[in-house]
Structures are given as C-alpha cells and as structure tokens.
Amino acid sequence: MKMDKWHHLLVHPKTGEKLSKAEADTLFFGKDSFPVINGKPVFISFEKGKIFEEQRDGLDQIKTLLKNKFGRYYMFLIYIIAPVYVRLHWPTLQTWFTHQVKRICKDKSHVIQIGSGNDRLSDEVLNIDIFGYEEVDMVADCTQLPFADNSIDCVVSNAVLEHVTNPEAFVKEAYRVLKPGGTIITGVPFMQGFHASPNDYYRWTDKGLDYMHASHGFTKESIVAQSGPTSGFLWILQEWLSIALSFNINALYVFFWFFFTLVLMPLKFLDILFIHYKQASKINSFFIYTGKK
C-alpha cells in the first residue's frame, strides 16, 4: 500500500493539526512527529503498544504466532477450522462481509479497515491495526484516527468492537471521518465465548447494534447474520466441554479447546439452512451492520 495518496488526509490524532512534512521515517505535524517503521506510520505510543501486548492471553499469543506465519491466509485458515459457519455470497463464494465491502466500496478512493490484522480485503483498502502485522499499513487507535473530518468514503471493521474498551468512541470517530453519505460496515459477535485480541469486553444483539450506530447519527441500511444459531451453540458447547474436562488444569483446557474446535467443526454447516430461520436472531453468532452517514 502506497501511503502517498493518503498524506493529504492525515491529521494529528489528538490536535487535528494537518500533516506538515513527510519523510521516509517520520511524519511531522507542527512540533509533533510520529515514526514510520517498516513503511507503516505509527500513531500509537510505545507505552500504549506495550499495554496492548501485555493484555494477550495464552490463546491469543498462539493466534498471533499463526497470524505472523500465515499472513493474509490466516483468515482463510480460521474460516476452515473454526466451529463457526461464515456466510458465503453466491456465486462469488466470497464471505458475505467481503462481498459487501467490495460491492459498496467499488470505485471509492479512500476506504479503511479498522483492526484488520492480516486480513487483506483489497490492495486499495488501507489496513489499520494496533499491532504492526505484515498486512497492516498503519498502526493507530480506532478511537483516535489520524484523518481529517469528512475525508473517508467507507469505514470497515470486522470482529473488532468487542475488543475495544469504548466501542461508542469508535462509532463516533467513524462518523467524524466519514464523508456525508459515506458508509460504515461493522461486524460484531452476539453468541460467542470470550476471545482475547488482545482483550474482550462486549457483545451485541441486532437491536443493540442498530441502537449504537443510530445514537451517533448513522442510518441503518441492513443488519445481516454472518454466522447463525448453530455457530452460536457450538461456540458455547466447545467452551463448556473444554472447561468441564479440564478439571481446572489450564493445559488440559487448551488441549480440549483445540480438540473440540476440530471435532465440532463439521456441524457448523447446519447454519447454511438455519441462518435463514426467522427466530435465528435470538442466538445468531455474528451480525454485520451496514449504515450511512
């Protein structure tokens, strides 16, 4: 990702001062500056980055190793082995989320994906994360984005808000940076167990997801289940069995967690049918909201 086309949109994430000078290893905003490390502008302080690192639990550390090893193929691996059915779009066979982003953001100049990890939706989408993974283009806090008001065409986040201590601040910030008529696409869990990345705080019903966005000025276009009721059930069942058989020994819990992840995985395909049931929203695993500013 070439950062040059984004420079005219960049501002200091706290003061709002415009970018005054860009060098290969530093971005200057008046008297303040931010480093560019391995080609990635870093808008998070070393101290704050250290706090995020310390929040990781054992399973998240394992996931981090896999993210670093498999790069952009990490999400494909998760879609295959996890006991969560990910809704596909026919006939493209992309995930419904990916299809929605590409459909809405086609021909848009400035699209950002918040909390991207190594998930590369498109070479034209700017990947932003609190960690500098291989596929990340910018390291920044989603509640203090370094973009000018009304400058972004589309803000995308998938399975991110549950890991943010103040998700309302993210939605408010997304509204600030979006152009009038701009789109927000937000994917969040409902029926899922705790999963640190680097921590985990919240869950939403479809009604709660709509209310949170409407409270900050967004108009809903759609809320669609990305993962259905079987996925919600399997996630909880996997955790319950792992806890019950661990006898309070963490190593056994981790072993059974991976064991039941693989054993229960085939059952998730029942959601190909059940995700369309009218009452499925009561225990759907994951929702995706699409709205306009």
N, C-alpha and C positions, 0 to 999 in steps of 0.2 A: 504494500500500500504506500503510495507516494503522499507525503504529508503536505506538499506544496499547495495543493488545491484547497486545503483546509485552513491555511495560515490566516487568510483574511477574516475568518470567523472566530479565531481564537481570542479569548479574553482571560484575564486573571480570574481564577475560580472564586476568589473571595472579594476582590475590589471591583471587578468588572472592567479594569483598565485594558485597553487593546494591546495586542502584540506590537512591540515597537521595533524588535530586531530578532532575526532568526539566524543562528549559526548552527554548524553541524552537530555540536554537542551541547548547545544551550539555547533556550528561548527566553527573551527578555521582555518584561512588562514594566516599563518605567524603571524603578530602582530594584524591583524584584526579578528573580530569574528562576527557571526550572530546568533541570538537566534533561538531556536526550541520551538515553542509554540503549545501545544496540539498535539505534534508529527509532526508539519509542520515547516520545515525550512523557515525562513522569511528573504528574501533578499531585502525588501523594508523598508526604514527608517520610523520611527513613523511619522515624519513631512510629508513625501510624502504620506503616507497612509491617513493622516488627510486631505490633499488636495483632494484626490480622494473621500473621504466621503462627503466633503463639496460640491462637484460638482453634487451630486444626486439631481434631481428634485422630485416633489411630486409623479409622476407615477413610477419613479424608486425606490423610497422608498417603495411603495406598492409592486412592484415586488420583492424587497429584502425580505420583510416580507413573501411573498409566497415561495420564494426560501428556506428560513430558515424553513418554516413549512412543505413543501412537499419534501425537499431534492432531491434525484435523480428522483423523479416523477414529478418535476416541469416542465421539458421539455415536458413530455407527456401531461400535462395539457395545455400547450401553443399550442401544435400541434392540440389539440382538439378544443379549443375555439377561437383561433385567426382566422381572416378572410384571412389567407394565407395558400394555399394548399402546403403541404410538400410532394414532390415526393417520392413515395414508390418503393422499389425494389421487384419485383415478382420473385420467390414465397416466399422469406423470410419475406416479409411485414415489413422489416426494412426501415427506411428512407434511401434514396439513399446515403446520406452522410455517415451514419453509416455503410452501406454495403460496400461502397468504402473504408473506413478506415479499416474495418475488413478484406477485401479481400487483400488489398495491404500490410497491416502490419502483416498479419498472420505469426507466427513463427519469428517475429522480436523482438529482446531483449529490445530495447530502443526506445519507442515511446512516444512523449509528446503531450499533448493537451493544447494549449495556450488559456487563457480566458475561461476555462472550466465551471466556475460556478459550479453547482451541476450536470452537465451532465456527467455521468459515462459511457463512451463507452465500456470500458473493465477494468477488475481488473488489467490488465497488462499495461495499459496506464497511464502514470504519468500526473495527472491533475495539471495545473499551473494557478493561477489567481492572481489579485492584491488584492482580498479580501479572507479571510480565511473561505470560506463556508465549510459545513460539508464534501462534497466530494472532496475538494481541498487537494492535497498532498504537495504543495509547493507554497508559496507566493513570486512572483517575477515579475519584469518588463519585458515585452516581448522584449524590445529593449536593455536589458542588461541581457541576460540569463546566469545563473551560470554553464555553461557546457563548456568543452574543445572543441577546434576546431575538426571537423571531428569525432564527437563522437555519434551522434544521427542517428537512422535509418529512422525515419519519424517524421515530424513536422506537426501538425494538428491544424487548427483554424477555428471556425465556428461562423460567425456573430461577429467578434472581431475587424477587422481592421478599421471599420468605427468609432470605439470608441478610436482609438489611434491617438494622436496628430501628430505623424510622422510614418505613416504606411510603408514608404520606409525603415526606420531604422529597422522595424521588419523583412521585407523580407530579408534585408541584413544580419541581425543577424541569421535568419533561415538558410541562405546559409552557414554562417560560421560554425554553429554547426553540420550541416548535414554531414554524411559521403559521399564520392564520390559515386554517384549512388543512394543516398538517395532521399526520396520522400517528397514533400510538398503538402498538401491538404488544400486549402484556400477557405472558403465560405464567400461571401460578398454580400451586398444588392445593387440593382440598383434603382428600383422604389419603394421606401419606404419613409414614412414620418420620421420626427425627432423622435428619441427614445434614451433617455439618458441611459448610462450604464457604467460609471456614466455620460458621456457626449457623444456627437455625432458630427462627423466632415466631413465624406466623403461618396461618392457613386461612383460606377464603372460600366461602360458598359463592355461587354465581351471583347471588343478590348482593353479597358483601363486596364483590369485585366491581360490580356496577356502581354501587354507592360510593366507593372510594374514589373512582375516577370522576363521577358526576360532581362530587364535593369540590373538586378542583377545576371544574369548568368543562370537562370533556362530555361529548355527546356520543352515546353508545351506538355503534353500527351492528355489532354482533357479539355474542358470547357462545363459544363452541367448546364442547368437550374434546380435549385432545386424548385423554385416557379415561376409560369408562369404569363402571362399577366393579367388574371383575378385578381390574387392576387395583382399585382401592382395597378390595377384600384381600387380595394376595399379598399386598404390601404389609397389611396388619397381621395376617396369618404368618407370614415369614418371620416377622419380628417376634410374635408370640411364641412360635415354636423354638426359635433360637434362644429366647430368654428362658423358656421352660426347661430346655435340655442342657442349658449351660451350667446348672447348679451353682450359679453365681460366680463362675470362673470365666473371666473375660476372654481367655484364649479359646475356650470351648464355644463361647458366644460367637466369636468371629468366624470360627470354623463352620458352625451350623448356619451362620448368616450367608456365607458363600455357598454352602451346600444347598440350602433351600432356595437360594436365588436361581440356581441351575435346575433343580428338581421341579419347582413350581412354574418355571418359565413357560412351558407349552400351554398351560391353562389360560394364559393371558389372551389367547386368540379367540376366546369366547366373546371378548368385547367387540369383535367385528360385528356381532349381532346386537349385544346388549347395550352398546354405546348409543343406539338409536331409540331405546325404550324411553317413554315419556318420564317415568319416575327415576331414571338413572341418575339424574342430577342430585339426588339425595345422598349418594355415596360415590359419585364420579371421582376419579383420582386427580384429574387435572383439567383446568379450564383455560381458554385463551380469549382475551378481551380485545376487541378492535374498536377504536373510537376516534373522533375528530375533535380538533381544537376549534 
